[in-house]
Amino acid sequence: MHLRTLATLTLVARASSLARGTRMPRNVAKQNLPTKICVTCNRPFTWRKKWERCWDEVTTCSKRCNSERRRGAKLDGGDDASPALELSDVSDDDAAPALSARKMAKKAAKAERRAKRQGTASKDSGRKSCDLCDAKVNLLVRCRTDETRAWRMVCGGCWHGVSGGVPDGDAAHPHYAYGGLWKNRNPQSGESSEAERADDAAFLAAAAAGA
């Protein structure tokens, strides 16, 4: 009798400590864990580790029952329906256009990548703009062009003006410094204009002669 009373007191102490948000003691048998009745399906469910800090607020046994409870409250016009309506209003007015724009941008980027793999992308795909003339080209030279010593990406046509046509620059361009070469690696990169190909060939030939 004394042992039974002691076990009952122990269970009550554990339940009270759980209600205060403390950790469940280890090695507690499943049949001794606290239980509740689900407000949706009216079935009993047992305490779980994920409910350790919010056991007092748990009223449903699963996400499905919780969704049904919220759906029923929304149809009845209960308190749970108001926050959902406010959230939908905000989404329709403000978040929906931004979300749609981001979604469309992701789809466009995905379609462009697919076209690159298949070799059917536009000839301008993958090109970059020159920092000086804004022309989109397949070959850019990274270099310094003035006293600010800022790195710029310039096309073959602009490169002659900032370097004098010499890979390491000449006396007339003391601020010029070569910093590398960028080339479009897409399958469509060969579809350049005659002028672009001439500028690129001139730069590569000058670079090879300087090396």
Backbone as numpy.savetxt, mean C-alpha at the origin, in Angstrom:
# Nx Ny Nz CAx CAy CAz Cx Cy Cz
-16.91 -32.45 51.66 -17.75 -31.25 51.66 -16.88 -30.00 51.66
-15.87 -30.07 52.50 -14.98 -28.91 52.58 -14.26 -28.68 51.25
-13.83 -29.76 50.58 -13.14 -29.63 49.30 -14.06 -29.07 48.22
-15.34 -29.50 48.24 -16.30 -28.99 47.25 -16.52 -27.49 47.44
-16.65 -27.07 48.67 -16.84 -25.63 48.95 -15.62 -24.84 48.51
-14.43 -25.38 48.74 -13.21 -24.70 48.34 -13.12 -24.58 46.82
-13.51 -25.62 46.09 -13.49 -25.57 44.63 -14.47 -24.54 44.09
-15.67 -24.47 44.73 -16.66 -23.48 44.31 -16.15 -22.06 44.50
-15.52 -21.83 45.66 -14.96 -20.50 45.93 -13.85 -20.16 44.94
-13.08 -21.15 44.56 -12.01 -20.91 43.60 -12.56 -20.49 42.26
-13.64 -21.19 41.81 -14.25 -20.84 40.53 -14.84 -19.44 40.56
-15.46 -19.09 41.69 -16.04 -17.74 41.82 -14.94 -16.69 41.77
-13.82 -16.97 42.42 -12.71 -16.02 42.42 -12.14 -15.84 41.02
-12.04 -16.95 40.27 -11.54 -16.87 38.91 -12.48 -16.07 38.02
-13.77 -16.29 38.17 -14.75 -15.56 37.36 -14.70 -14.07 37.68
-14.57 -13.73 38.95 -14.51 -12.32 39.33 -13.25 -11.65 38.81
-12.14 -12.39 38.86 -10.89 -11.82 38.34 -10.97 -11.63 36.84
-11.65 -12.55 36.14 -11.84 -12.42 34.71 -12.69 -11.20 34.38
-13.71 -10.96 35.18 -14.57 -9.80 34.95 -13.80 -8.50 35.12
-12.75 -8.50 35.93 -11.95 -7.29 36.11 -10.93 -7.12 35.00
-10.88 -8.02 34.02 -9.99 -7.88 32.89 -8.62 -8.48 33.11
-8.44 -9.31 34.12 -7.14 -9.93 34.36 -7.00 -11.18 33.50
-5.80 -11.73 33.49 -5.54 -12.92 32.69 -6.17 -14.16 33.31
-6.59 -15.06 32.43 -7.14 -16.33 32.90 -6.01 -17.20 33.43
-6.15 -17.76 34.61 -5.09 -18.63 35.14 -4.85 -19.82 34.21
-3.63 -20.32 34.25 -3.28 -21.45 33.41 -3.86 -22.75 33.96
-3.91 -23.74 33.06 -4.35 -25.10 33.42 -5.78 -25.13 33.96
-6.64 -24.26 33.45 -8.05 -24.28 33.83 -8.78 -25.23 32.89
-9.50 -26.17 33.43 -10.23 -27.13 32.61 -11.31 -26.42 31.79
-11.60 -26.95 30.61 -12.58 -26.32 29.74 -13.96 -26.25 30.38
-14.30 -27.28 31.14 -15.63 -27.27 31.75 -15.75 -26.22 32.85
-14.61 -25.67 33.30 -14.64 -24.65 34.34 -14.53 -23.23 33.80
-14.42 -23.08 32.49 -14.34 -21.74 31.90 -15.71 -21.07 31.95
-15.76 -19.74 32.09 -17.04 -19.02 32.10 -17.80 -19.19 30.79
-19.09 -19.16 30.87 -19.93 -19.30 29.69 -20.98 -18.20 29.66
-21.51 -17.95 28.46 -22.60 -17.00 28.25 -23.57 -17.58 27.23
-24.73 -16.91 27.10 -25.74 -17.30 26.11 -25.73 -16.26 25.00
-25.56 -16.71 23.77 -25.54 -15.80 22.62 -26.92 -15.16 22.46
-26.94 -13.84 22.27 -28.20 -13.11 22.16 -28.86 -13.34 20.80
-28.14 -13.91 19.84 -28.70 -14.14 18.50 -29.23 -15.55 18.33
-28.39 -16.54 18.62 -28.79 -17.93 18.41 -29.22 -18.63 19.70
-29.09 -17.94 20.83 -29.49 -18.48 22.14 -28.75 -19.77 22.49
-27.55 -19.91 22.02 -26.73 -21.07 22.35 -25.61 -20.65 23.29
-25.20 -21.53 24.16 -24.11 -21.19 25.09 -22.76 -21.20 24.38
-21.89 -20.29 24.79 -20.53 -20.28 24.28 -19.57 -20.00 25.43
-18.34 -20.45 25.26 -17.35 -20.45 26.33 -16.32 -19.35 26.11
-15.75 -18.91 27.21 -14.70 -17.89 27.19 -13.56 -18.31 26.26
-13.00 -17.32 25.53 -11.87 -17.57 24.64 -10.77 -16.57 24.93
-9.60 -16.95 24.53 -8.42 -16.12 24.78 -8.55 -14.74 24.16
-9.13 -14.64 22.96 -9.24 -13.35 22.29 -10.21 -12.41 22.99
-11.07 -12.95 23.88 -12.02 -12.12 24.63 -11.51 -11.80 26.03
-10.24 -12.01 26.28 -9.71 -11.88 27.64 -9.94 -10.49 28.21
-9.78 -9.45 27.41 -9.89 -8.08 27.90 -11.26 -7.45 27.68
-12.16 -8.16 27.02 -13.48 -7.57 26.76 -14.60 -8.57 26.98
-14.39 -9.52 27.87 -15.38 -10.56 28.09 -16.72 -10.00 28.53
-16.72 -8.94 29.32 -17.98 -8.36 29.81 -18.82 -7.79 28.67
-18.17 -7.34 27.58 -18.91 -6.72 26.48 -19.33 -7.71 25.41
-18.84 -8.95 25.46 -19.16 -9.94 24.44 -20.59 -10.43 24.62
-21.38 -10.38 23.54 -22.77 -10.81 23.61 -23.12 -11.87 22.58
-22.26 -12.07 21.58 -22.53 -13.06 20.54 -21.38 -14.06 20.47
-21.68 -15.22 19.95 -20.70 -16.31 19.96 -19.79 -16.31 18.74
-20.16 -15.59 17.67 -19.37 -15.65 16.44 -19.58 -14.37 15.64
-18.76 -14.19 14.62 -18.92 -13.04 13.73 -20.23 -13.10 12.97
-20.65 -14.31 12.63 -21.91 -14.45 11.91 -23.08 -13.96 12.75
-23.12 -14.40 14.01 -24.20 -13.95 14.89 -24.13 -12.45 15.13
-22.93 -11.92 15.23 -22.79 -10.48 15.44 -23.29 -9.71 14.23
-22.99 -10.21 13.02 -23.49 -9.55 11.81 -25.01 -9.60 11.73
-25.59 -10.75 12.09 -27.05 -10.86 12.07 -27.68 -9.92 13.10
-27.04 -9.80 14.26 -27.57 -8.90 15.28 -27.56 -7.46 14.79
-26.44 -7.04 14.17 -26.35 -5.67 13.67 -27.30 -5.43 12.51
-27.48 -6.46 11.66 -28.42 -6.31 10.55 -29.84 -6.16 11.05
-30.19 -6.95 12.06 -31.53 -6.83 12.63 -31.75 -5.49 13.30
-30.72 -4.99 13.99 -30.84 -3.69 14.64 -30.98 -2.58 13.61
-30.27 -2.74 12.48 -30.36 -1.73 11.43 -31.75 -1.70 10.80
-32.35 -2.88 10.58 -33.69 -2.93 10.01 -34.73 -2.39 10.98
-34.50 -2.63 12.27 -35.44 -2.14 13.27 -35.24 -0.68 13.60
-34.16 -0.07 13.09 -33.90 1.33 13.40 -33.39 1.52 14.80
-32.65 0.53 15.33 -32.14 0.61 16.68 -30.91 1.49 16.78
-30.26 1.45 17.96 -29.10 2.30 18.20 -27.92 1.88 17.36
-27.83 0.56 17.04 -26.68 0.10 16.28 -26.74 0.54 14.83
-27.93 0.99 14.38 -28.06 1.36 12.98 -27.52 2.75 12.71
-27.54 3.66 13.69 -27.12 5.04 13.48 -25.67 5.17 13.08
-24.71 4.55 13.81 -23.33 4.68 13.38 -23.09 4.16 11.98
-23.77 3.07 11.60 -23.57 2.53 10.26 -24.06 3.50 9.20
-25.20 4.17 9.46 -25.72 5.13 8.51 -24.79 6.32 8.38
-24.23 6.80 9.50 -23.31 7.92 9.45 -22.06 7.57 8.66
-21.55 6.36 8.85 -20.37 5.93 8.13 -20.64 5.84 6.64
-21.82 5.35 6.27 -22.14 5.25 4.85 -22.28 6.63 4.22
-22.82 7.59 4.98 -22.94 8.94 4.44 -21.57 9.54 4.15
-20.65 9.36 5.07 -19.31 9.89 4.87 -18.63 9.23 3.69
-18.82 7.92 3.55 -18.18 7.19 2.47 -18.71 7.66 1.11
-20.03 7.88 1.02 -20.61 8.28 -0.24 -20.16 9.67 -0.65
-20.03 10.60 0.31 -19.75 11.99 -0.01 -18.26 12.25 -0.22
-17.42 11.64 0.61 -16.01 12.01 0.61 -15.10 10.87 0.19
-15.26 9.70 0.83 -14.29 8.63 0.62 -14.50 7.91 -0.70
-15.75 7.81 -1.18 -16.02 7.03 -2.38 -15.28 7.56 -3.61
-15.29 8.89 -3.91 -14.55 9.35 -5.10 -13.06 9.06 -5.02
-12.46 9.29 -3.83 -11.03 9.03 -3.69 -10.72 7.56 -3.84
-11.58 6.72 -3.24 -11.38 5.28 -3.36 -11.52 4.83 -4.80
-12.49 5.38 -5.51 -12.68 5.01 -6.91 -11.49 5.43 -7.75
-10.95 6.61 -7.47 -9.79 7.08 -8.24 -8.58 6.19 -8.00
-8.35 5.81 -6.75 -7.23 4.92 -6.45 -7.41 3.56 -7.11
-8.65 3.08 -7.09 -8.92 1.78 -7.71 -8.68 1.83 -9.21
-9.11 2.90 -9.85 -8.91 3.03 -11.28 -7.42 3.15 -11.61
-6.66 3.87 -10.77 -5.22 4.00 -11.01 -4.52 2.66 -10.88
-4.93 1.85 -9.90 -4.33 0.53 -9.73 -4.64 -0.36 -10.94
-5.89 -0.28 -11.41 -6.26 -1.08 -12.58 -5.47 -0.67 -13.81
-5.29 0.65 -13.98 -4.54 1.14 -15.14 -3.08 0.69 -15.07
-2.48 0.75 -13.87 -1.10 0.31 -13.72 -0.96 -1.19 -13.98
-1.94 -1.96 -13.51 -1.91 -3.40 -13.74 -2.05 -3.72 -15.22
-2.94 -3.00 -15.91 -3.11 -3.23 -17.35 -1.86 -2.86 -18.12
-1.17 -1.80 -17.68 0.06 -1.40 -18.35 1.16 -2.44 -18.17
1.28 -2.99 -16.95 2.27 -4.03 -16.72 1.98 -5.27 -17.57
0.70 -5.63 -17.69 0.34 -6.78 -18.51 0.68 -6.54 -19.99
0.41 -5.32 -20.44 0.73 -4.99 -21.84 2.23 -5.02 -22.08
3.02 -4.61 -21.08 4.48 -4.66 -21.23 4.96 -6.09 -21.37
4.40 -6.98 -20.55 4.81 -8.38 -20.62 4.45 -9.00 -21.97
3.31 -8.59 -22.52 2.84 -9.15 -23.79 3.45 -8.45 -25.00
4.14 -7.34 -24.77 4.74 -6.60 -25.87 3.76 -5.78 -26.66
2.61 -5.43 -26.06 1.59 -4.67 -26.78 1.38 -3.29 -26.19
2.28 -2.84 -25.32 2.11 -1.53 -24.70 2.41 -0.42 -25.70
1.98 0.78 -25.36 2.24 1.93 -26.21 3.74 2.20 -26.30
4.16 2.83 -27.39 5.59 3.11 -27.57 6.08 4.11 -26.52
5.19 4.87 -25.91 5.58 5.81 -24.85 5.63 5.15 -23.49
5.30 3.87 -23.41 5.27 3.19 -22.12 6.68 3.07 -21.55
6.83 3.45 -20.29 8.11 3.34 -19.61 9.06 4.49 -19.84
8.71 5.42 -20.71 9.59 6.56 -20.97 9.58 7.53 -19.79
10.67 8.29 -19.69 10.78 9.32 -18.64 11.03 10.67 -19.29
10.67 11.71 -18.54 10.78 13.07 -19.07 12.15 13.67 -18.78
12.65 14.43 -19.72 13.88 15.18 -19.53 13.60 16.34 -18.58
14.51 16.59 -17.65 14.30 17.68 -16.68 14.44 19.05 -17.31
15.01 19.15 -18.49 15.23 20.45 -19.12 14.18 20.77 -20.18
13.82 19.80 -21.02 12.87 20.07 -22.10 11.55 19.32 -21.95
11.43 18.46 -20.92 10.20 17.70 -20.64 9.85 16.68 -21.72
10.76 16.41 -22.63 10.49 15.40 -23.67 10.58 14.00 -23.04
9.66 13.12 -23.41 9.66 11.75 -22.93 10.51 10.90 -23.87
11.59 10.34 -23.33 12.55 9.61 -24.15 12.89 8.28 -23.49
13.66 7.48 -24.23 14.07 6.17 -23.74 15.46 6.16 -23.13
16.22 7.26 -23.28 17.58 7.32 -22.77 17.80 8.66 -22.10
18.23 8.64 -20.83 18.48 9.86 -20.08 19.87 9.78 -19.44
20.51 10.92 -19.36 21.83 11.03 -18.74 21.68 11.74 -17.40
22.20 11.14 -16.36 22.20 11.77 -15.04 23.46 12.61 -14.92
23.29 13.91 -14.68 24.46 14.79 -14.65 24.15 16.06 -13.86
25.24 16.76 -13.51 25.14 18.09 -12.92 25.37 19.10 -14.04
24.59 20.19 -14.02 24.65 21.12 -15.14 24.99 22.55 -14.75
24.91 22.91 -13.46 25.16 24.30 -13.06 25.79 24.35 -11.67
25.90 25.57 -11.14 26.57 25.75 -9.85 25.80 25.20 -8.67
24.52 24.90 -8.85 23.76 24.31 -7.74 24.19 22.87 -7.45
24.87 22.23 -8.38 25.36 20.86 -8.24 24.22 19.86 -8.00
23.03 20.21 -8.48 21.89 19.30 -8.37 21.91 18.32 -9.53
21.58 17.06 -9.23 21.55 16.04 -10.27 20.28 16.18 -11.10
20.43 16.09 -12.41 19.31 16.18 -13.33 19.39 15.03 -14.33
18.22 14.69 -14.87 18.13 13.68 -15.92 17.83 14.41 -17.23
18.77 14.37 -18.17 18.62 15.12 -19.41 18.66 14.15 -20.59
17.98 14.54 -21.67 17.93 13.71 -22.87 19.19 13.93 -23.70
19.33 13.14 -24.78 20.51 13.26 -25.62 20.65 14.62 -26.27
19.51 15.22 -26.66 19.58 16.54 -27.28 20.05 17.61 -26.33
19.54 17.58 -25.10 19.96 18.58 -24.10 21.37 18.31 -23.58
21.80 17.06 -23.65 23.12 16.71 -23.12 24.24 17.44 -23.85
24.07 17.62 -25.18 25.10 18.34 -25.94 25.24 19.78 -25.44
24.12 20.39 -25.04 24.19 21.78 -24.59 24.79 21.95 -23.21
24.67 20.95 -22.35 25.17 21.10 -20.98 26.57 20.52 -20.80
27.05 19.73 -21.78 28.36 19.10 -21.64 29.34 19.46 -22.74
28.83 20.09 -23.83 29.71 20.36 -24.96 29.93 19.15 -25.82
29.17 18.08 -25.61 29.33 16.87 -26.40 30.49 16.00 -25.95
31.01 16.29 -24.75 32.13 15.52 -24.21 31.65 14.79 -22.97
31.92 13.48 -22.84 31.40 12.72 -21.69 31.74 13.34 -20.34
32.95 13.87 -20.17 33.35 14.46 -18.90 33.25 15.98 -18.90
32.65 16.56 -19.94 32.53 18.00 -20.02 33.79 18.64 -20.58
33.68 19.91 -21.00 34.83 20.65 -21.51 35.03 21.92 -20.69
35.99 22.72 -21.11 36.32 23.94 -20.36 35.17 24.93 -20.36
34.31 24.88 -21.38 33.19 25.81 -21.44 32.04 25.41 -20.52
32.11 24.23 -19.94 31.05 23.74 -19.03 31.70 23.21 -17.76
32.19 24.12 -16.92 32.94 23.67 -15.72 32.08 22.98 -14.68
30.79 23.22 -14.70 29.91 22.64 -13.68 29.38 21.26 -14.08
29.68 20.83 -15.28 29.15 19.54 -15.74 29.86 18.38 -15.04
29.05 17.39 -14.64 29.60 16.15 -14.08 28.67 15.01 -14.47
29.27 13.95 -14.97 28.50 12.78 -15.40 28.18 11.90 -14.20
26.92 11.41 -14.14 26.51 10.60 -12.99 25.82 9.30 -13.32
25.79 8.91 -14.59 25.16 7.65 -14.92 24.22 7.76 -16.10
23.66 6.62 -16.49 22.80 6.54 -17.66 21.57 5.72 -17.33
20.40 6.20 -17.74 19.15 5.45 -17.58 18.63 5.08 -18.96
18.21 3.82 -19.12 17.68 3.34 -20.39 16.38 2.61 -20.16
15.41 2.87 -21.02 14.12 2.20 -20.94 14.29 0.74 -21.38
13.92 -0.18 -20.48 14.12 -1.60 -20.75 12.88 -2.30 -21.28
11.83 -1.57 -21.57 10.61 -2.19 -22.06 10.79 -2.69 -23.49
10.01 -3.72 -23.88 10.12 -4.22 -25.26 9.80 -3.16 -26.30
9.00 -2.15 -25.95 8.62 -1.11 -26.91 9.63 0.02 -26.98
10.75 -0.08 -26.24 11.68 1.05 -26.15 12.40 1.32 -27.47
12.40 0.36 -28.40 13.09 0.59 -29.66 12.33 1.49 -30.61
11.06 1.81 -30.32 10.24 2.61 -31.22 10.46 4.09 -30.97
11.70 4.56 -31.12 12.03 5.96 -30.94 12.03 6.66 -32.30
11.95 7.98 -32.22 12.00 8.75 -33.46 13.43 8.78 -34.00
13.56 9.21 -35.23 14.88 9.28 -35.85 15.79 10.24 -35.08
15.23 11.40 -34.65 16.03 12.37 -33.92 16.49 11.81 -32.58
15.61 11.10 -31.91 15.98 10.51 -30.62 17.07 9.47 -30.79
16.93 8.63 -31.80 17.95 7.61 -32.03 19.29 8.23 -32.40
19.26 9.34 -33.14 20.51 10.02 -33.50 21.18 10.60 -32.27
20.39 11.24 -31.39 20.97 11.81 -30.17 21.53 10.72 -29.27
20.78 9.63 -29.12 21.25 8.54 -28.27 22.53 7.92 -28.82
22.56 7.75 -30.15 23.76 7.16 -30.76 24.97 8.08 -30.62
24.74 9.38 -30.74 25.84 10.32 -30.58 26.39 10.30 -29.17
25.49 10.24 -28.20 25.99 10.21 -26.81 26.74 8.92 -26.52
26.22 7.78 -26.96 26.88 6.50 -26.70 28.24 6.45 -27.40
28.30 7.04 -28.59 29.58 7.04 -29.29 30.59 7.92 -28.56
30.14 9.10 -28.08 31.04 9.98 -27.33 31.49 9.34 -26.05
30.55 8.63 -25.37 30.91 7.98 -24.12 31.93 6.87 -24.36
31.76 6.14 -25.47 32.70 5.06 -25.78 34.07 5.64 -26.13
34.09 6.78 -26.82 35.37 7.39 -27.17 36.08 7.94 -25.93
35.28 8.48 -24.98 35.87 9.00 -23.76 36.41 7.91 -22.87
35.78 6.71 -22.91 36.24 5.60 -22.10 37.55 5.08 -22.63
